[in-house]
Amino acid sequence: MQKEIRTFIALKIKPEQELVTQMRTFKKLFKDESINWVPEDNFHLTLRFIGNTTREQLYNLVDKLEDVTKEQAGFSFKIEGAGYFKSKGNPRVLFVKITEEEALKQLAKKVESAVTSIGFFPELKSFRPHLTLGRIKFLENRNRFMSIIDELPEKEYQQVEVSEFVLYQSILRPEGPVYKPIQTFQLQ
């Protein structure tokens, strides 16, 4: 293992048919736009992006995350609706929304506490649960994109049962990132 690896903690999402169908609809609707689509087998809900992590930090982090599992029961949430994050007025990320379940917020809070307890800086942004479908490089027709997403009815795509979370290594490649599980943590 090299001196440092890029890491993050997430919930693996196995997309069901409704979500896959919506993703394929978006790909057709926006086929002429410059969007890097997330492969369906890479779907995940990030609890905390960490970044460069040493071997020693990794060992300490695993210990702290094991502690999280002792005090967190499994739970569920819904994936519904769609939205986008903007940067300087331009849409940059297309996502589907996650219902704001209290158990999900608590898990994210406990994970954040575990990460900061071993010396990482606290996350500056508040936790906004979402499932990224695509990263937008450039939109030929920004108004069309925004109106399609803004006018989309709030539809439930699937219910997700959460029984574990995963510490991943993110390996950046020209064809897109590869997410390699380092360790899976089972909830109570």
C-alpha positions in Angstrom: 0.0 0.0 0.0 1.3 3.5 -0.9 1.9 6.0 1.9 -1.5 7.6 1.6 -4.8 6.5 0.0 -8.0 8.5 -0.7 -10.8 7.2 1.5 -14.5 7.8 2.2 -17.2 6.2 4.2 -20.5 5.4 2.5 -23.7 3.3 2.2 -23.6 1.0 -0.8 -26.8 1.4 -2.8 -28.1 -1.5 -4.9 -30.4 0.2 -7.4 -33.8 -1.4 -7.9 -35.7 -1.3 -11.3 -37.5 2.0 -10.7 -34.2 3.8 -10.0 -32.4 2.2 -12.9 -35.3 3.2 -15.2 -35.2 6.8 -14.1 -31.4 6.9 -14.6 -31.8 5.5 -18.1 -34.5 8.1 -18.8 -32.1 10.9 -17.7 -29.4 9.5 -19.9 -31.8 9.7 -22.9 -33.1 13.1 -22.1 -29.7 14.5 -21.6 -27.8 12.5 -24.2 -26.5 15.6 -25.9 -25.2 17.1 -22.7 -21.7 16.7 -21.2 -22.4 14.6 -18.1 -20.2 12.0 -16.5 -22.8 9.3 -15.4 -22.1 7.3 -12.3 -22.1 3.5 -13.2 -25.1 1.8 -11.5 -22.7 -0.6 -9.6 -21.0 2.5 -8.1 -24.1 4.0 -6.5 -23.4 5.0 -2.9 -24.5 7.5 -0.3 -21.4 9.2 1.1 -21.5 9.6 4.8 -18.1 11.3 4.9 -15.4 11.9 2.4 -12.0 11.8 4.1 -9.3 12.2 1.4 -5.7 11.3 1.9 -5.3 8.8 4.7 -2.1 7.2 6.1 -1.9 3.5 7.1 -1.8 4.5 10.8 -4.9 6.8 10.4 -6.6 3.9 8.6 -6.0 1.5 11.5 -7.2 4.1 14.0 -10.3 4.9 11.9 -11.3 1.2 11.6 -11.2 0.9 15.4 -13.4 4.1 15.8 -15.8 2.9 13.2 -16.1 -0.5 15.0 -17.3 1.5 18.0 -20.0 3.2 15.9 -21.5 -0.2 15.0 -22.0 -1.0 18.7 -24.3 2.0 19.2 -26.2 2.1 15.8 -29.1 -0.1 14.8 -30.1 -0.8 11.2 -32.7 1.5 9.6 -34.3 2.4 6.3 -34.8 5.4 4.1 -36.4 6.2 0.8 -34.9 7.5 -2.5 -37.4 9.9 -4.2 -37.4 12.9 -6.4 -34.5 14.5 -8.2 -32.4 17.6 -7.9 -29.2 19.3 -8.7 -26.4 21.2 -7.0 -25.3 24.4 -8.5 -21.9 26.1 -8.6 -21.8 29.8 -9.7 -25.3 29.4 -11.0 -24.6 26.4 -13.2 -25.9 22.8 -12.3 -22.9 20.6 -11.5 -24.4 17.5 -10.0 -27.6 15.6 -10.8 -28.9 13.5 -7.9 -31.9 11.8 -6.5 -33.1 12.8 -3.1 -32.9 10.8 0.2 -35.6 11.2 2.8 -34.3 12.9 5.9 -34.4 9.9 8.3 -33.2 10.7 11.8 -31.3 7.4 12.0 -29.4 8.4 8.9 -28.5 11.8 10.4 -27.4 10.1 13.6 -25.1 7.6 11.7 -23.5 10.5 9.7 -23.0 12.4 13.0 -21.3 9.3 14.6 -19.1 8.7 11.6 -18.1 12.4 11.6 -17.2 12.1 15.2 -15.1 9.0 14.6 -13.3 10.7 11.7 -12.5 13.9 13.7 -11.5 11.9 16.8 -8.4 10.7 15.0 -7.3 14.1 13.9 -9.1 14.9 10.6 -10.6 18.3 10.3 -14.3 18.6 10.8 -16.5 18.6 7.7 -17.4 22.3 6.9 -20.6 21.5 4.9 -23.6 20.2 6.7 -24.7 16.6 5.8 -27.0 16.6 2.7 -27.9 13.1 1.9 -28.2 12.4 -1.8 -27.4 9.8 -4.5 -25.3 11.3 -7.3 -26.4 10.1 -10.7 -24.1 12.3 -12.8 -21.5 15.0 -12.6 -22.2 17.8 -15.1 -19.2 19.1 -17.1 -21.2 21.4 -19.4 -24.8 21.9 -20.5 -25.7 23.1 -24.0 -29.2 23.9 -22.8 -29.1 24.8 -19.1 -32.7 26.1 -19.0 -34.0 22.9 -20.5 -32.1 20.8 -18.0 -33.2 22.8 -15.0 -36.9 22.9 -16.1 -37.0 19.1 -16.7 -35.5 18.4 -13.2 -37.5 21.2 -11.4 -40.8 20.0 -12.9 -40.2 16.3 -12.2 -42.9 14.9 -9.8 -41.6 13.7 -6.4 -41.7 10.0 -7.1 -40.4 7.3 -4.8 -37.9 5.1 -6.5 -37.0 2.6 -3.8 -36.7 1.9 -0.1 -33.2 1.1 1.1 -32.6 -1.1 4.1 -29.4 -0.2 5.9 -27.6 -2.9 7.8 -24.0 -1.9 7.1 -21.6 0.9 6.0 -18.3 0.7 4.1 -14.9 2.3 4.3 -13.8 2.7 0.7 -10.6 3.5 -1.1 -11.2 5.8 -4.1 -8.8 5.2 -6.9 -8.9 8.0 -9.5 -8.6 6.7 -13.1 -9.0 8.5 -16.4 -12.1 6.4 -17.3 -13.6 7.3 -13.9 -13.1 6.5 -10.2 -12.8 2.9 -8.9 -14.2 2.4 -5.4 -12.5 -0.5 -3.5 -14.0 -1.6 -0.2 -11.5 -1.7 2.6 -13.8 -2.8 5.4 -17.5 -3.3 5.9 -19.1 -2.5 9.2 -22.3 -4.3 10.3 -24.9 -2.3 12.3 -26.7 -3.8 15.3 
